[in-house]
Amino acid sequence: MSAAKPVLPEGDWIRGITIKQPWATCILTGAKTIENRSGRRRPGWKPGWVLLHAGQRIDRPALRIPLVARTIHGRQMPTGAVIGIARIIDCHQDPAGEQPCTEWAEPGAWHLALADVQGLALPVPAADSSVLEAVAGPGGAGVPAAVRLPAVSTRRKNKKPLFEPGLIPAPGGLLEWRDSQHFDRWQDRPCALCDLPTPMRSHYGESVHKACAENWIAANATEARRQGRFASDIGRRRSPIPGSARPSSTG
């Protein structure tokens, strides 16, 4: 009698593990069934579900490895986002002198064995897995509930803006986003407010349509003043929200 496919209990919290591209996409395809971790000591990852977080950086030399190139051919490689989930089922090292456990295994490294890998319908932006956590929603049909992530927190911990923001426009006003850093010419990501793809970025690197940010300020004037989440570029002067100062760099 075969064992039933494990399902994540509703309400469980899931940790994120950051993996550079293209390795994260190789795992998502199902071809790469382990994650290599270097170090003398055994990694602290225990068996259980994890969010697959594609890091901000790309391991470009790996793109020239034939095995990797074949695996990722024709696939997108999102960065700085949660792209799927997986279940860690084992952590081991290959015994010296023996054949590696898979063709993806690095000699001398610890191997986190992965199973039940599933991709998300759209990448969920998250700059750093250290401030990432997601709660599982209702599951069904043997599918881990985390696939339907209803809540992902990407809280900033004293994170500085990527470039200096200016004043917050008054409710109903327009943001002045003319700096080229607001536009990511490489990749569209889901808007933080409407979930539709956008190349636009805030001063903090948050993916958001300019119109969505302006509507959010209009609907959340007090919070906009307190957080400084969306602001105009420096040197562009629109009427600020009464009593507001330039947003704090701590966000």
Backbone as JSON, one array per atom type, in Angstrom:
{
  "sequence": "MSAAKPVLPEGDWIRGITIKQPWATCILTGAKTIENRSGRRRPGWKPGWVLLHAGQRIDRPALRIPLVARTIHGRQMPTGAVIGIARIIDCHQDPAGEQPCTEWAEPGAWHLALADVQGLALPVPAADSSVLEAVAGPGGAGVPAAVRLPAVSTRRKNKKPLFEPGLIPAPGGLLEWRDSQHFDRWQDRPCALCDLPTPMRSHYGESVHKACAENWIAANATEARRQGRFASDIGRRRSPIPGSARPSSTG",
  "N": [[0.86, -1.2, 0.0], [0.7, 2.1, -0.98], [2.14, 5.07, 0.39], [0.29, 7.94, 1.4], [0.37, 11.08, -0.29], [2.15, 13.65, 1.29], [0.6, 16.38, 2.94], [0.63, 19.81, 3.59], [-0.18, 20.95, 6.8], [-2.92, 23.1, 7.45], [-2.35, 26.5, 8.27], [0.26, 26.25, 9.15], [3.57, 27.62, 9.45], [6.05, 28.53, 7.1], [9.46, 28.28, 6.33], [11.83, 30.14, 4.34], [14.18, 29.23, 1.84], [17.04, 30.43, 0.37], [18.19, 30.31, -2.93], [20.5, 30.58, -5.5], [19.95, 31.67, -8.87], [21.02, 29.96, -11.84], [20.21, 27.72, -10.44], [17.95, 27.52, -8.79], [15.82, 27.46, -10.61], [16.45, 25.09, -11.93], [15.87, 23.27, -9.92], [13.14, 23.69, -9.73], [12.23, 22.62, -12.1], [12.28, 19.96, -11.58], [14.38, 18.39, -12.25], [16.79, 18.77, -10.84], [17.34, 17.42, -7.86], [18.49, 17.87, -5.45], [19.94, 20.22, -3.13], [22.97, 21.81, -2.93], [25.1, 22.44, -0.21], [27.77, 24.04, 1.22], [30.44, 23.62, 3.67], [31.82, 22.59, 6.84], [30.25, 21.76, 8.93], [27.11, 20.17, 9.51], [24.3, 21.35, 7.73], [21.7, 23.44, 9.16], [19.14, 22.79, 8.39], [16.07, 21.17, 8.76], [14.03, 18.23, 8.13], [11.13, 18.9, 6.21], [8.69, 21.3, 4.95], [9.68, 23.92, 2.71], [9.96, 27.26, 1.45], [10.89, 28.02, -1.82], [13.17, 30.27, -2.55], [14.3, 32.41, -4.92], [17.37, 33.87, -5.22], [18.76, 37.26, -5.39], [21.0, 37.42, -6.97], [22.69, 36.05, -9.86], [24.27, 33.06, -10.72], [26.41, 33.27, -12.95], [28.58, 31.87, -14.3], [27.59, 29.27, -14.1], [25.67, 29.12, -16.04], [26.9, 28.31, -18.31], [27.35, 25.65, -18.07], [26.73, 22.57, -19.55], [24.72, 20.72, -18.61], [23.13, 22.34, -16.99], [22.36, 24.33, -18.82], [20.8, 22.86, -20.64], [18.7, 22.13, -18.99], [17.42, 24.52, -18.18], [16.62, 25.62, -20.5], [14.62, 27.72, -22.44], [13.13, 28.57, -20.29], [11.94, 30.93, -17.83], [13.82, 32.88, -15.45], [13.2, 34.01, -12.62], [14.28, 36.45, -10.23], [15.0, 37.39, -6.81], [12.6, 36.55, -5.55], [9.92, 34.44, -4.34], [9.51, 31.34, -5.77], [8.45, 28.83, -5.66], [7.65, 25.79, -3.81], [9.01, 23.22, -1.7], [9.85, 20.02, -0.27], [12.06, 19.17, 2.22], [13.7, 16.18, 2.6], [15.9, 14.83, 3.44], [19.32, 15.05, 4.56], [22.6, 14.81, 3.65], [26.01, 13.63, 3.13], [28.02, 12.51, 0.42], [29.71, 9.43, 0.72], [33.27, 9.22, 0.9], [35.05, 8.43, -2.03], [32.97, 7.06, -3.24], [30.32, 6.88, -5.74], [28.64, 9.9, -6.69], [25.45, 10.93, -5.33], [23.63, 12.03, -7.14], [23.81, 13.43, -10.46], [23.94, 16.1, -10.03], [25.23, 16.56, -7.71], [27.69, 18.08, -5.66], [31.06, 17.34, -4.98], [32.05, 16.66, -1.66], [30.26, 18.43, -0.55], [27.34, 19.18, 1.47], [24.21, 17.63, 0.96], [21.01, 18.62, 0.45], [18.24, 16.8, 0.21], [15.46, 16.96, -1.92], [11.91, 16.91, -2.34], [8.56, 16.6, -3.74], [8.35, 19.02, -5.19], [6.98, 22.06, -6.22], [5.82, 24.64, -8.34], [4.94, 28.15, -8.07], [2.12, 29.95, -9.33], [2.67, 32.58, -10.06], [5.68, 34.42, -9.52], [6.47, 35.5, -6.2], [7.42, 38.53, -5.05], [10.27, 38.99, -3.03], [12.85, 40.22, -1.31], [14.71, 39.11, 0.45], [15.26, 36.09, 2.06], [15.59, 35.96, 4.78], [13.82, 37.62, 6.04], [11.48, 36.51, 5.42], [8.4, 34.87, 5.46], [5.69, 32.65, 5.27], [2.25, 31.87, 5.54], [0.35, 28.95, 5.5], [-2.52, 28.38, 3.52], [-5.88, 27.13, 2.89], [-5.65, 23.79, 1.84], [-5.88, 21.15, -0.65], [-6.99, 18.29, -2.49], [-4.68, 16.81, -2.22], [-2.67, 18.64, -2.64], [-0.03, 20.62, -1.47], [-0.76, 23.16, 0.85], [0.64, 25.53, 0.75], [1.04, 26.26, -1.85], [-0.93, 27.95, -2.5], [-0.4, 30.49, -1.49], [-1.61, 32.75, 0.76], [-0.61, 34.81, 2.19], [2.3, 36.57, 2.29], [5.06, 37.76, 3.88], [7.22, 40.43, 3.5], [8.78, 41.99, 5.22], [10.62, 44.95, 5.89], [13.69, 45.31, 7.55], [15.0, 47.86, 8.93], [15.87, 48.62, 6.41], [17.58, 50.36, 3.91], [16.67, 52.74, 1.37], [16.95, 52.03, -2.17], [17.65, 54.18, -3.76], [17.61, 57.71, -3.07], [14.53, 58.84, -1.76], [12.04, 61.46, -2.28], [9.59, 63.86, -1.57], [6.29, 63.03, -0.32], [3.43, 62.82, -2.28], [0.38, 64.75, -2.07], [-2.85, 63.34, -1.16], [-4.45, 62.11, -4.03], [-2.71, 63.41, -5.64], [0.07, 63.29, -8.01], [2.76, 61.01, -8.42], [6.17, 61.76, -8.96], [8.06, 60.08, -10.88], [10.79, 59.83, -12.43], [13.35, 59.02, -12.54], [15.6, 56.66, -13.9], [15.95, 54.37, -12.47], [13.56, 53.54, -11.52], [12.52, 51.89, -13.36], [12.6, 48.6, -14.4], [14.27, 47.1, -16.81], [14.71, 44.52, -17.39], [13.0, 42.61, -16.29], [9.58, 41.88, -15.64], [7.54, 42.02, -12.75], [5.08, 40.81, -10.36], [2.77, 43.3, -9.38], [2.8, 44.82, -6.18], [0.38, 45.66, -5.22], [-1.75, 45.13, -7.0], [-1.19, 42.75, -8.23], [-0.74, 42.37, -10.96], [1.59, 42.08, -13.71], [4.49, 44.22, -13.78], [7.03, 46.54, -14.8], [7.82, 48.55, -13.18], [9.38, 50.1, -10.31], [9.57, 50.95, -6.85], [11.27, 53.34, -4.67], [12.31, 51.63, -2.84], [12.63, 49.34, -4.22], [10.36, 47.89, -4.52], [7.95, 46.18, -6.42], [5.62, 47.83, -8.29], [2.82, 49.38, -9.85], [2.83, 52.73, -10.97], [0.4, 54.15, -10.96], [-1.07, 52.54, -9.23], [0.33, 52.93, -6.86], [-0.16, 55.65, -6.45], [-2.93, 55.62, -6.09], [-3.0, 54.12, -3.76], [-1.79, 55.85, -1.92], [-3.71, 57.87, -1.9], [-5.82, 56.54, -0.69], [-4.78, 55.81, 1.73], [-3.73, 57.91, 3.44], [-2.71, 58.59, 6.03], [-1.14, 56.35, 6.71], [0.62, 56.44, 4.56], [2.02, 58.74, 5.14], [3.28, 57.95, 7.48], [4.78, 55.62, 6.83], [6.23, 56.23, 4.5], [6.27, 54.8, 2.17], [5.82, 55.09, -0.62], [7.11, 57.58, -2.65], [7.91, 60.73, -4.26], [10.56, 61.51, -6.63], [13.63, 63.1, -5.61], [13.88, 66.61, -5.89], [11.68, 66.98, -7.4], [8.84, 68.71, -6.99], [5.83, 68.42, -5.53], [2.72, 69.19, -3.93], [3.11, 68.29, -0.64], [1.78, 65.86, 1.7], [-0.01, 67.42, 4.26], [1.89, 68.34, 7.05], [3.73, 66.34, 6.73], [6.99, 64.92, 6.49], [10.06, 64.35, 4.72], [10.34, 60.94, 3.79], [11.46, 58.47, 6.13], [14.6, 56.75, 6.04], [14.49, 54.27, 7.06], [12.11, 53.13, 6.45]],
  "CA": [[0.0, 0.0, 0.0], [1.57, 3.27, -1.09], [1.88, 6.13, 1.37], [-0.39, 9.1, 0.84], [1.22, 12.23, -0.5], [2.03, 14.53, 2.45], [-0.05, 17.67, 2.72], [0.99, 20.76, 4.63], [-1.33, 21.3, 7.63], [-3.33, 24.49, 7.33], [-1.91, 27.38, 9.34], [1.68, 26.1, 9.45], [4.45, 28.64, 8.9], [7.07, 27.91, 6.26], [10.69, 29.04, 6.16], [12.31, 30.27, 2.98], [15.59, 28.92, 1.59], [17.48, 31.19, -0.8], [19.02, 29.56, -3.87], [20.82, 31.41, -6.66], [19.65, 31.22, -10.22], [19.91, 29.17, -12.4], [19.99, 26.49, -9.68], [16.57, 27.48, -8.3], [14.96, 27.01, -11.71], [16.76, 23.67, -12.14], [15.1, 22.53, -8.92], [11.72, 23.82, -10.05], [11.9, 21.73, -13.22], [12.25, 18.59, -11.09], [15.6, 17.69, -12.65], [17.76, 18.87, -9.74], [16.62, 16.95, -6.68], [19.22, 18.21, -4.23], [20.55, 21.54, -3.03], [24.31, 21.67, -2.36], [25.47, 23.41, 0.8], [29.16, 23.81, 1.64], [30.73, 23.8, 5.09], [32.21, 21.39, 7.59], [29.16, 21.33, 9.81], [25.84, 19.82, 8.87], [23.37, 22.49, 7.7], [20.66, 23.39, 10.18], [17.81, 22.56, 7.82], [15.43, 19.93, 9.19], [13.01, 17.77, 7.18], [9.88, 19.67, 6.24], [8.42, 22.17, 3.81], [10.4, 25.19, 2.6], [9.7, 28.1, 0.28], [12.05, 28.16, -2.71], [13.38, 31.7, -2.78], [15.36, 32.69, -5.88], [18.12, 35.04, -4.76], [18.87, 38.42, -6.28], [22.15, 37.26, -7.85], [22.72, 34.92, -10.77], [25.55, 32.38, -10.86], [26.56, 33.32, -14.41], [29.37, 30.76, -14.84], [26.78, 28.05, -14.17], [24.86, 29.14, -17.26], [27.67, 27.68, -19.38], [27.42, 24.21, -17.83], [25.75, 21.95, -20.47], [23.6, 20.14, -17.88], [22.27, 23.45, -16.57], [21.81, 24.99, -20.02], [19.72, 22.03, -21.17], [17.58, 22.09, -18.04], [16.7, 25.79, -18.08], [16.34, 26.12, -21.86], [13.25, 28.18, -22.69], [12.43, 28.89, -19.04], [12.26, 32.18, -17.17], [14.57, 32.74, -14.21], [12.92, 35.15, -11.73], [15.21, 36.68, -9.12], [14.42, 38.16, -5.72], [11.18, 36.19, -5.42], [9.56, 33.06, -4.05], [9.05, 30.76, -7.03], [7.84, 27.52, -5.46], [7.84, 25.15, -2.51], [9.57, 21.87, -1.77], [9.94, 19.36, 1.03], [13.36, 18.57, 2.52], [13.47, 14.84, 3.15], [17.15, 14.24, 3.93], [20.54, 15.85, 4.45], [23.68, 13.83, 3.72], [27.2, 13.78, 2.32], [28.39, 11.27, -0.25], [30.92, 8.83, 1.29], [34.48, 9.4, 0.09], [35.36, 7.35, -2.95], [31.78, 6.48, -3.86], [29.67, 7.68, -6.76], [27.71, 10.9, -6.14], [24.04, 10.5, -5.27], [23.03, 12.44, -8.42], [24.75, 14.17, -11.29], [23.96, 17.48, -9.56], [25.92, 16.6, -6.41], [29.05, 18.61, -5.62], [31.89, 16.54, -4.06], [32.38, 17.26, -0.37], [29.2, 19.31, -0.06], [26.15, 18.58, 2.06], [23.14, 17.59, -0.02], [19.63, 18.64, 0.96], [17.39, 16.07, -0.74], [14.18, 17.64, -2.05], [10.81, 16.16, -2.95], [7.28, 17.32, -3.83], [8.62, 20.38, -5.65], [5.88, 22.64, -6.98], [6.0, 26.06, -8.63], [3.82, 29.06, -7.88], [1.59, 30.46, -10.6], [3.45, 33.78, -10.31], [6.67, 34.66, -8.47], [6.09, 36.45, -5.15], [8.64, 39.29, -4.77], [10.81, 38.97, -1.67], [14.27, 40.5, -1.53], [15.61, 38.39, 1.33], [14.52, 35.04, 2.76], [15.73, 36.1, 6.23], [12.63, 38.31, 6.55], [10.4, 35.93, 4.66], [7.63, 33.79, 6.05], [4.37, 32.56, 4.65], [1.35, 30.98, 6.25], [-0.39, 28.09, 4.56], [-3.97, 28.52, 3.46], [-6.55, 25.85, 2.7], [-5.12, 22.9, 0.81], [-6.91, 20.29, -1.19], [-6.62, 17.34, -3.55], [-3.31, 16.36, -2.03], [-1.71, 19.69, -3.0], [0.38, 21.38, -0.29], [-1.53, 24.4, 0.93], [1.48, 26.69, 0.51], [0.96, 26.65, -3.25], [-1.93, 29.0, -2.6], [0.04, 31.42, -0.46], [-2.47, 33.9, 0.92], [0.08, 35.89, 2.89], [3.76, 36.51, 2.31], [5.58, 38.97, 4.51], [8.57, 40.84, 3.12], [9.01, 43.14, 6.07], [11.96, 45.51, 5.84], [14.29, 45.53, 8.85], [15.93, 48.97, 8.8], [16.44, 48.57, 5.07], [17.71, 51.67, 3.29], [16.17, 52.75, -0.01], [17.95, 51.82, -3.21], [18.07, 55.54, -4.05], [16.96, 58.6, -2.11], [13.19, 59.34, -2.09], [11.75, 62.85, -1.96], [8.37, 64.13, -0.82], [5.1, 62.23, -0.58], [2.4, 63.7, -2.84], [-0.9, 64.82, -1.36], [-3.84, 62.4, -1.71], [-4.96, 62.53, -5.31], [-1.61, 63.96, -6.42], [0.82, 62.37, -8.85], [4.16, 60.75, -8.09], [7.15, 62.11, -9.98], [9.03, 58.99, -11.01], [11.49, 60.03, -13.69], [14.66, 58.36, -12.47], [15.6, 55.39, -14.65], [15.97, 53.23, -11.53], [12.18, 53.11, -11.28], [12.12, 50.98, -14.44], [13.42, 47.4, -14.56], [14.13, 46.73, -18.22], [15.01, 43.1, -17.54], [11.98, 41.66, -15.81], [8.33, 42.3, -15.01], [7.17, 41.26, -11.55], [3.71, 41.15, -9.93], [2.6, 44.52, -8.58], [2.51, 44.53, -4.77], [-0.96, 46.09, -4.89], [-2.79, 44.56, -7.86], [-0.71, 41.44, -8.68], [-0.48, 42.32, -12.39], [3.01, 42.31, -13.97], [4.92, 45.59, -14.02], [8.48, 46.77, -14.73], [8.06, 49.71, -12.32], [9.89, 49.83, -8.97], [9.61, 52.09, -5.93], [12.61, 53.64, -4.19], [12.76, 50.48, -2.05], [12.7, 48.17, -5.08], [9.09, 47.18, -4.51], [7.29, 46.16, -7.72], [4.31, 48.47, -8.15], [2.45, 50.35, -10.87], [2.79, 54.11, -10.46], [-1.0, 54.5, -10.69], [-1.49, 51.82, -8.03], [0.95, 53.61, -5.72], [-0.89, 56.92, -6.25], [-4.24, 55.27, -5.51], [-2.78, 53.66, -2.38], [-1.56, 57.05, -1.12], [-4.99, 58.56, -1.75], [-6.69, 55.77, 0.21], [-4.09, 55.56, 3.01], [-2.93, 59.11, 3.65], [-2.0, 58.54, 7.31], [-0.11, 55.33, 6.61], [1.61, 56.93, 3.6], [2.84, 59.7, 5.86], [4.07, 57.25, 8.5], [5.7, 54.64, 6.26], [7.06, 56.72, 3.4], [6.41, 53.66, 1.26], [5.92, 55.59, -1.98], [7.43, 59.01, -2.65], [8.43, 61.27, -5.52], [12.01, 61.67, -6.68], [14.15, 64.35, -5.09], [13.95, 67.66, -6.89], [10.36, 67.14, -7.99], [8.05, 69.25, -5.89], [4.37, 68.46, -5.54], [2.27, 69.52, -2.58], [3.18, 67.12, 0.23], [0.71, 65.69, 2.67], [0.21, 68.38, 5.35], [2.55, 67.83, 8.26], [4.64, 65.22, 6.46], [8.39, 65.21, 6.19], [10.6, 63.36, 3.8], [10.26, 59.63, 4.41], [12.66, 57.95, 6.8], [15.3, 55.72, 5.27], [14.24, 52.95, 7.65], [10.85, 52.58, 5.92]],
  "C": [[0.89, 1.24, 0.0], [1.15, 4.34, -0.09], [1.21, 7.3, 0.68], [0.58, 10.26, 0.72], [1.04, 13.21, 0.65], [1.43, 15.87, 2.07], [0.3, 18.57, 3.9], [-0.23, 21.11, 5.46], [-1.64, 22.79, 7.51], [-2.86, 25.3, 8.53], [-0.46, 27.24, 9.7], [2.48, 27.21, 8.78], [5.63, 27.97, 8.21], [8.28, 28.83, 6.15], [11.05, 29.12, 4.68], [13.79, 29.93, 2.89], [16.0, 29.62, 0.3], [18.46, 30.37, -1.63], [19.26, 30.46, -5.08], [20.23, 30.8, -7.93], [20.97, 30.92, -10.94], [19.55, 27.93, -11.6], [18.56, 26.38, -9.19], [15.62, 26.99, -9.39], [15.21, 25.54, -12.03], [15.99, 22.8, -11.16], [13.62, 22.54, -9.28], [11.31, 22.91, -11.21], [11.74, 20.28, -12.77], [13.5, 17.81, -11.43], [16.61, 17.65, -11.51], [17.04, 18.55, -8.44], [17.36, 17.18, -5.37], [19.66, 19.66, -4.29], [21.89, 21.36, -2.31], [24.59, 22.8, -1.37], [26.88, 23.07, 1.29], [29.31, 24.04, 3.14], [31.06, 22.5, 5.78], [31.05, 20.85, 8.43], [27.9, 21.06, 9.0], [24.92, 21.03, 8.87], [22.23, 22.32, 8.69], [19.26, 23.14, 9.65], [17.29, 21.19, 8.23], [14.41, 19.5, 8.13], [11.72, 18.57, 7.33], [9.78, 20.57, 5.01], [9.25, 23.44, 3.88], [9.9, 25.94, 1.36], [10.98, 28.2, -0.53], [12.17, 29.63, -3.1], [14.56, 31.88, -3.73], [16.07, 33.97, -5.47], [18.23, 36.12, -5.81], [19.99, 38.22, -7.31], [22.03, 36.01, -8.71], [24.14, 34.36, -10.84], [25.83, 32.25, -12.37], [27.48, 32.24, -14.97], [28.58, 29.47, -14.97], [25.95, 27.98, -15.44], [25.57, 28.45, -18.42], [27.84, 26.18, -19.18], [26.35, 23.53, -18.7], [24.53, 21.39, -19.75], [22.61, 21.22, -17.47], [21.59, 24.09, -17.77], [20.65, 24.19, -20.61], [18.47, 22.09, -20.28], [16.76, 23.37, -18.05], [16.31, 26.33, -19.45], [14.86, 26.49, -22.02], [12.49, 28.57, -21.44], [12.86, 30.27, -18.52], [13.01, 31.91, -15.87], [14.33, 33.97, -13.33], [13.99, 35.25, -10.64], [14.53, 37.53, -8.05], [12.95, 37.85, -5.49], [11.05, 34.73, -4.99], [8.97, 32.47, -5.32], [8.38, 29.4, -6.85], [8.02, 27.03, -4.04], [8.43, 23.77, -2.74], [9.61, 21.31, -0.36], [11.34, 18.76, 1.18], [13.11, 17.22, 3.17], [14.74, 14.22, 3.72], [18.28, 15.25, 3.79], [21.72, 14.89, 4.64], [24.9, 14.31, 2.92], [27.49, 12.45, 1.64], [29.67, 10.72, 0.38], [32.1, 8.99, 0.33], [34.73, 8.18, -0.78], [34.18, 6.71, -3.63], [31.18, 7.43, -4.89], [28.73, 8.71, -6.11], [26.27, 10.43, -6.22], [23.27, 10.9, -6.53], [24.1, 13.19, -9.21], [24.85, 15.64, -10.88], [24.78, 17.64, -8.28], [27.33, 17.16, -6.55], [29.86, 17.8, -4.6], [32.21, 17.32, -2.78], [31.31, 18.15, 0.21], [28.12, 18.5, 0.66], [25.02, 18.67, 1.03], [21.79, 17.56, 0.69], [18.76, 17.97, -0.1], [15.99, 16.66, -0.73], [13.15, 16.76, -2.74], [9.58, 17.05, -3.0], [7.46, 18.78, -4.24], [7.46, 20.86, -6.52], [6.12, 24.13, -7.15], [4.76, 26.86, -8.32], [3.37, 29.57, -9.24], [2.33, 31.72, -11.03], [4.48, 33.93, -9.2], [6.15, 35.7, -7.47], [7.34, 37.22, -4.75], [9.02, 39.24, -3.29], [12.31, 39.11, -1.8], [15.17, 39.58, -0.73], [14.81, 37.35, 2.11], [14.63, 35.16, 4.27], [14.57, 36.86, 6.84], [11.39, 37.77, 5.86], [9.71, 34.83, 5.44], [6.26, 33.8, 5.43], [3.52, 31.58, 5.44], [0.52, 30.21, 5.23], [-1.88, 28.35, 4.66], [-4.6, 27.18, 3.22], [-5.93, 25.04, 1.58], [-6.24, 22.04, 0.26], [-6.36, 19.4, -2.27], [-5.17, 16.92, -3.44], [-2.26, 17.39, -2.39], [-1.32, 20.46, -1.75], [-0.27, 22.76, -0.3], [-0.7, 25.62, 0.58], [1.48, 27.13, -0.94], [0.01, 27.83, -3.42], [-1.64, 30.1, -1.58], [-0.87, 32.63, -0.33], [-1.76, 35.07, 1.57], [1.57, 35.64, 2.86], [4.25, 37.83, 2.86], [6.98, 39.22, 4.02], [8.93, 42.09, 3.91], [10.45, 43.62, 5.97], [12.47, 45.71, 7.26], [15.38, 46.59, 8.7], [16.6, 48.99, 7.43], [16.45, 49.96, 4.46], [17.15, 51.61, 1.88], [17.3, 52.54, -1.0], [18.49, 53.15, -3.7], [17.15, 56.48, -3.3], [15.58, 59.07, -2.57], [13.05, 60.8, -1.71], [10.48, 62.97, -1.15], [7.23, 63.2, -1.23], [4.03, 63.15, -1.15], [1.15, 63.7, -1.97], [-1.86, 63.79, -1.95], [-4.46, 62.93, -2.99], [-3.89, 63.14, -6.21], [-0.87, 62.86, -7.18], [2.25, 62.21, -8.33], [5.04, 61.17, -9.27], [8.23, 61.03, -9.98], [9.69, 59.11, -12.37], [12.87, 59.4, -13.7], [14.58, 57.0, -13.15], [15.58, 54.17, -13.74], [14.56, 52.76, -11.16], [11.75, 52.06, -12.3], [13.12, 49.83, -14.57], [13.25, 46.89, -15.99], [14.36, 45.24, -18.46], [13.83, 42.2, -17.22], [10.76, 42.36, -15.25], [8.08, 41.41, -13.8], [5.77, 41.66, -11.13], [3.69, 42.41, -9.06], [2.2, 44.14, -7.16], [1.08, 44.86, -4.39], [-2.06, 45.47, -5.74], [-2.43, 43.19, -8.44], [-0.5, 41.31, -10.19], [0.98, 42.66, -12.66], [3.32, 43.79, -14.25], [6.44, 45.66, -13.98], [8.83, 47.89, -13.76], [8.49, 49.29, -10.92], [9.84, 51.12, -8.14], [11.05, 52.36, -5.53], [13.19, 52.47, -3.4], [12.85, 49.22, -2.9], [11.42, 47.36, -5.11], [8.43, 47.29, -5.88], [5.89, 46.75, -7.57], [4.06, 49.4, -9.34], [2.41, 51.74, -10.24], [1.36, 54.5, -10.11], [-1.5, 53.8, -9.43], [-0.92, 52.49, -6.78], [0.22, 54.92, -5.42], [-2.26, 56.66, -5.64], [-4.1, 54.84, -4.06], [-2.56, 54.87, -1.46], [-2.87, 57.78, -0.86], [-5.89, 57.86, -0.74], [-6.08, 55.57, 1.59], [-3.17, 56.72, 3.36], [-2.1, 59.05, 4.94], [-0.85, 57.53, 7.25], [0.99, 55.75, 5.63], [2.56, 57.91, 4.26], [3.79, 59.0, 6.83], [5.14, 56.36, 7.88], [6.68, 55.24, 5.26], [7.27, 55.66, 2.35], [6.6, 54.09, -0.19], [6.14, 57.1, -1.92], [7.92, 59.42, -4.03], [9.95, 61.3, -5.47], [12.41, 63.01, -6.09], [14.23, 65.37, -6.22], [12.65, 67.89, -7.61], [9.41, 67.57, -6.89], [6.57, 69.26, -6.21], [3.95, 68.79, -4.12], [2.31, 68.29, -1.71], [1.95, 67.01, 1.11], [0.97, 66.63, 3.83], [0.83, 67.72, 6.56], [3.53, 66.72, 8.0], [6.02, 65.74, 6.18], [8.85, 64.21, 5.16], [10.65, 62.01, 4.5], [11.58, 59.17, 5.01], [13.28, 56.85, 5.98], [15.06, 54.33, 5.83], [12.94, 52.35, 7.15], [9.89, 52.2, 6.98]]
}
